[in-house]
Amino acid sequence: MNKIKFRNQCGGLEESMKTVQEFDTEDQLKTYLEKYHHAVIKKIKFKHQVYDHRIGWDSYYVSVYIQWFLGHWHWQCVGISNGKFY
């Protein structure tokens, strides 16, 4: 099983670390993000960025293809994870 940690993109590192959640599957992460953002998400992608020595994470930007207002879809970075689902 490939469990990952995810933190929302908000404020500084200290504030963001208060939002850390662990997920066993991409579907669990998707459900969480849809509830958190009150929006529909079609796709999730992970893009490796850097090893963050402050928290010991090999950090990935987590972007979602999300439907916001009036049915418009676009990609948006919503947080950072310590890995990706395979």
N, C-alpha and C positions, 0 to 999 in steps of 0.2 A: 504494500500500500504506500502511496506517495502523498503523505500529509504535508500541507504547506501552512505557513503563517502568512496572514495578510493584515495590513494596516491601511486605514483610510488616509487619503491625502487631505490633511487639514492642519493648519497652523505650523508650528515647528516640530522638531523631532519628538520632544517630550510629550506634546499634546497628541501627536499621531500614534505614539507607542501605547497610549491609553486605549486605543481602539483595536489592538491586536486580537484577531480571531484565528482559530485553527480550523481547517477544512480537509476532509478526506477525499472529496471529489469536486470536480469543476461545477457540477450541478448544484452542490451545496453552496459554493461561492456565488454562483449566479443567483440563486434564490435569496441569499443574504443581500447582495447588491441591489436586486430589484426592490426589495423591501426598504433598504436604507435610502435609495434614491427615488423611491415612488415612481418607477419607470420600468418600461419593458426593455430587456436586453436580448439581442440576438446572438452575439458572439463575444468571446473574451480572448484577448491575446496577451502574451507575456513577452517582454523584451528585456534581455539581460542588460544591466547597466554597469554595476561595479560591486566589489566587495566592500561593504560598509563596516569598517573596523570598530566604529562606535557601538554597534549592536551585534556584531558577529554574523551578519546576514550577507549572503551572496544575493544582492538585490536585483529585482526585476520590476520594471514598470508594468502595471496591470491596466490595460485599456479595454474599454467595452464599446461595442456598437450599440448605441442606446437611442431610444425614441423619447424625445423630450416633448416639445410643444407642437401642436398642430400636425402631428404625425411625421415630423422631420427626423431623419436618422443621421447620426454622425458618430465618429470615434472620439472618445474622451478618456484621458488617463484619470483613473479614480483612486489609485493607491499603489502600494508597493508590497511585493511578496518576497519570501525567502527561497522561492523555487517556482517551478511550473508543473502542471499536470501533463503526463505523457499518455 
